[in-house]
Amino acid sequence: PHADPLYTVADVNLGQDITITGRLYTLFACDPFTRTFLTKLGVRVPEDSAAPADAFTETRRALKESMQAFKPFEKHDTLKQFLQNDRKVLRFYCVWDDTESPFGDRRYMVLLYFLADDTIS
């Protein structure tokens, strides 16, 4: 906590913690203009450091990595697949039951799986 309500250039430098409106901020990097400005004032500015670890960011990164599609068997010869399965389509009849939501109803649909390129319509 800072006793004086005003901050000076001496209070703001890399590697320091600063409290603004009750929140603690850690200064870890600055842009070239700020570095040059402080250096011209005679303030020694340390090198940029890595951003502190953030639990929320780490959790989001792990979640994003876990959501990557996993393809254990890559298909290599797509032309062969296309020629063998051209115009072969798997047709599925399905229902989307949305009756629990307001104005929802039961919608019947046809799902088409094209064997030639493994797409769904």
Sequence and secondary structure as in RCSB ss.txt:
>XXXX:A:sequence
PHADPLYTVADVNLGQDITITGRLYTLFACDPFTRTFLTKLGVRVPEDSAAPADAFTETRRALKESMQAFKPFEK
HDTLKQFLQNDRKVLRFYCVWDDTESPFGDRRYMVLLYFLADDTIS
>XXXX:A:secstr
  SSSS  GGG  TT EEEETTEEEE     HHHHHHHHHTT            HHHHHHHHHHHHTS   SS  
  HHHHHHHHTT EEEEEEEEE TTSTT  EEEEEEEEETTTTEE 
